[in-house]
Amino acid sequence: MDKRVETDAAAGPMSHEDIRSIIIGIMLAMFLAALDQTIVATAMPTIGRELNDVAHLPWVITAYLLASTAVTPLYGKLADIHGRRVTLLSGIVVFIVGSVACAIAPSLWLLVVARFVQGLGGGGLIALAQTIIADMVPPRERGRYQVYIASVFFVSSVMGPVLGGIIAEALHWSVIFWINLPLGLAAYWMTSSALKRLPRHERPHRLDMLGAVLMTSATMTLLLALSWGGTHYPWTSAPILALVGLSLLLWVAFAWRLRSADEPLIPLSILANPVVRDGTIAAGFGMGTFIGLTIYLPLYFETVAGLSATYSGLGLLPLTCGTVIGATLSGQALTRTTHYKRLPVIGLSIALAGMVLLAVFAGRMPLIPFGLLLAVISFGLGTMLPVATVSIQNAVAPYQMGTATAVANFFRQIGGALIVAVFGAIVLGGLSGQGAGLSPETLKLGAVDRETMVRLFAYVFAATAFGFAMALTFMIRMKELPLRSKAVEEAGGE
């Protein structure tokens, strides 16, 4: 017999006011995590100058990345064990504490430690927000709410870099962390009482601590290798090879733990679910290439198109706008069509064709056609995002939804880190010795000739096309299960 604890009926139906309060609250929580990944970057030079340590500045970004990525699956499991409310509110509190510690940090290394704490809180906010929406809204209606998630990322990606630069120059760099205090308190206040009305699917399980330690350690060592490889150390150097080897051993140990533990951190039924597997891989390739493009396209705009740093950031607008529009239309189509995979399959095919064109005509396409084609590509990619998320959630039981959603987000982040590393290896490794010790930020100073960058970005765009091709392949492979009409009924394939 299933010993699951379910009290959703006892709480009674949720009112429109409850749902609206929760949606706004979790959007604020998501905005906290999303904004913090973009607002810090433009303030980095100011932080380095004022804390008298420019050499170790990358650790401010790396520390948050390590913590937030590693704990994402852990948040999903905790949400399935203890409930969404206590897990989300705990994440918000940890994030606020880390933000305050960042704001008052007197030295760079204390700021790095505070950023790690902040990442421990922010790592689960996005996955938990998606899970909470899934608790309230049935899969057939869920796609229309994905526009809220896409809008949060759009606003944060546009506002973050601008706000970071303005605050660092006009006020003080610590303000970029202080603003998290009112935002976090508002998110906590708006969701605390309303989340009590959520349907509950948690089970009285124990957390596999050994599995959590192994997975977290494996993730951190892999991300360190990907962050340092090609910039701080050559890819074939002893430190990078040692980190990769250690990460591989830890992943093998984690796989053994999954097979041997009575209650593994990630249930094998989730990993073996073909919809979860194919949907996660498709989203990992799609979002990974999207993240890689957002990082390296400004470099293309500056070194190939000759734009200033300010306008190179604006050049990303077609990429972010197109993704939001594509996700919105795809989410709406989920509620109206039976064969909901058709739109993302067509969209990814268009995105693939567009990237092939960019690879062929790299450096020879005028800026306006380039931007229009970029918008079309991002639109096609955006159509995949709500379908992948909703399909994964639709394929698992309600009490596994938090874990499945967090695992999917985790592999999206890992995919992004891997593809960014591949793009970095293409660009920095193709400079014939000129790229030693350089990074995308230092290359923006114009130290490399244009023709070399045109050739390297043709390879980057070709690699992006390959990523889209893989996303398309696994999206086609993903089984199209009927979308459930109720938020709490069992998955059809279970």
Residue, then its C-alpha position, 0 to 999 in steps of 0.5 A: m500500500d502507498k503510505r503517501v501523506e496527502t492532505d490536499a482535500a482537507a485544505g479545500p479549494m484554493s480561491h483566486e486570491d490565494i492563487r494570485s498571491i502565490i503566483i506573485g510571491i513565487m515570481l518575486a522569489m524567482f526574480l530574486a534568484a534570476l536577477d542575482q545572476t545578472i546584476v552582479a556582473t556589471a558591478m564586478p570591476t567596482i567591487g574589485r577596486e573597492l575591496n582591493d582584490v581584482a585577481h580573485l573577482p571570478w570567485v564572486i560568480t563561481a561561488y554562487l554558481l557552485a552552491s546554487t547548482a549543487v543544491t537544486p536537486l536537494y531542494g526538490k527532494l526536500a520539497d517532496i519530503h517536507g512540503r513546498r511551503v517550508t522548503l521555499l520559505s527556508g530558501i528565501v530566508v537563507f538567500i536573504v541572510g546571504s544577501v545581507a552578509c554580501a552587503i556588509a562583507p569587508s573583504l573579497w573572500l568574505l564576500v565569496v563566502a557570503r555569495f556561497v551562502q546566498g547560492l545555497g538559498g537561491g539554488g532551489l527557488i526557480a525549481l520550487a516555483q515551477t513545482i508550486i505552479a504544478d501543484m495548483v494548476p493541472p498540466r493541461e492548463r499549466g503551459r499558460y503560466q510558463v509565460y510568468i516564468a519566462s517574463v521573470f527571466f526576460v526582465s532580470s536579463v534586461m534589467g540586471p546588467v543595467l541596474g548593476g552598473i548604475i548602482a555600482e557607479a551612482l550609489h554603492w556596490s553593496v546596494i545590489f545586495w541590499i535590494n534583495l532584503p525588501l524583495g525577499l521579505a515581500a516574497y516571504w510575506m506574500t507566500s507564507s500564509a497562502l502556501k498553507r492552502l497548497p495541496r500536499h503530496e509529501r511522504p514521511h521519508r528520510l533524506d539520503m545524506l550520503g547521496a546528497v554529499l556525493m552528488t554535491s561534491a561531484t557537481m562542485t568539482l565538475l563546475l570548478a573544472l569547467s570554470w577554471g579550464g582554459t582560463h586559469y589553467p590549460w585544459t590538459s593541466a594537472p589541476i583540471l585533469a585532477l578535478v575531472g578525475l575526482s568528479l568522475l569518481l564521485w559520480v560513479a560513487f553517486a550512481w552506486r549509491l542510487r542503486s544501493a540505497d533504500e531511499p535514494l536521493i533521486p528515485l530510480s523510477i524518475l531517472a528511468n522514466p523515458v519522458v523525464r529522461d528525453g525531456t530533460i536532455a532536450a531542455g539541457f541541450g536547448m537551454g545550455t546553448f541559450i546560456g552559451l549564446t547569452i555569454y558569448l554573443p556580446l563578445y561577437f558584437e564587440t569583436v566582429a560587429g564593432l559595437s561598444a560594450t553598452y550596445s553589445g548588451l542591447g544586442l541580446l534583446p532579440l534573443t531574450c524577447g524571442t524566447v519569451i514570445g515563443a514560450t508564451l505561444s507554446g504555453q497557450a497551445l498546450t491548453r488547446t491542442t492534443h499533439y502539443k509537441r508539434l509546435p516545439v518540433i517546428g520551432l526547434s527545426i527553425a532555430l536549427a536552420g537559423m543557426v546554420l545560416l549564422a554559421v555560414f554567414a558569420g561576420r558577413m551578415p549586416l547587424i539588422p538581419f543578424g538581429l532579426l534572425l536571432a529573434v527567429i532562432s530564440f522564438g523557436l527555442g522558446t517554444m520548447l521550454p514550457v512543453a519540456t517542463v510540463s511534460i516532465q511534471n505530467a509524467v511523474a506522480p504528484y509526490q515526485m514532482g518536486t524532485a523531477t522538476a529540480v532534477a530537470n533544472f539541475f541538468r539544464q544548469i549542468g548543460g549550460a556549464l558544459i556548453v559554455a566551457v565548449f564555447g570557451a574552448i573553441v574561442l580561447g583555444g583557437l587563438s593560437g597562443q593568444g588566448a592563454g590566460l584570457s577570458p571573454e571579458t579580457l578579449k573585449l578589449g580588442a586584442v584579437d583581429r576581426e578575421t580570427m574572431v569571425r572564423l572562431f564564431a563560425y565554429v561557435f554557431a556550428a556548435t550551437a546548431f549541433g546543440f539545437a539538433m540534439a534538443l530537436t532529436f530528444m524532443i521528437r523522441m519524447k513520448e507525448l502522454p495525454l495531459r492530466s486534467k487535474a493537478v493532483e491525479e496520478a501520472g498515466g504512465e506510473 
